[in-house]
């Protein structure tokens, strides 16, 4: 007991639904069942819904972060203090190469500091269950990875769940925690081709003729937008022409009648 060192690097945090509904003895038994007898140094409740567990080494603390099962319920412990991030991928195809996972993480500027580790079924320790994890270091500019990543499968690209300690919600496009993907300044609208919003929230009006966004509409090149005004002008001109013809006919008729009257008087 005197040689024990309770180190923050060897302490994990376990989130539970309600501390009133669990028994700490069951967590201690689960930890020592996984790591060995005497490996659990402390198991402290932190209300309302967290347990802090200290074990005998940093290595065992990392092993706990791979998962802890208590009464057939799965928990995902997180290190309370560590310069490293353990990133877990779930339900990956078994044929997916580890190098593909590494290259995917390196695109985000992540430094890989450990091998990609496969998980196996508890009852069949030689059969992989689709989960893999890898220890990493994040650059200062990267706060969190998205909750899912796409990988190529035999059926085409598919999205797979990702979890890591201290994970937060970030934009899937630029990884910023300040906005969601639908409001990302790097996202391009499929309707108006402008940046900063998605098509379902596009503020650009739509042309009634071609149904395209007004900034992409080319209807004025093919249609005379003043066509109605020209038609009205033609109608007005025709009316004036008819009035002039009618007036001229009336004057000619009056002149012919006067000539006839004058001719009758002479006779």
Buried (B, 14 or more C-beta within 10 A) or exposed (E): EEEEEEBEBBBBBBEBEEBEEBEEEEBBBBBBBBBEEEBBBEBEBEEEBBBBBBBBBBEBBBBBBBBBEBEEEEBBBBBBEBEBBBBBBBEBEEEBEBEEBBEBBEEBEBEBEEEBBBBEEEEEEEEEBBBBBBBBEBEEEBBBBBBEBEBEEEEEEBEBEBBBBEBEEBBBBEBBEEBEBBBBEEBBBEBBEBEEBBBEEBEBEBBEEBEBBEEBBEEEEEEEEEEEEEEEEEEEEEEEEEEEEEEEEEEEEEEEEEEEEEEEEEE
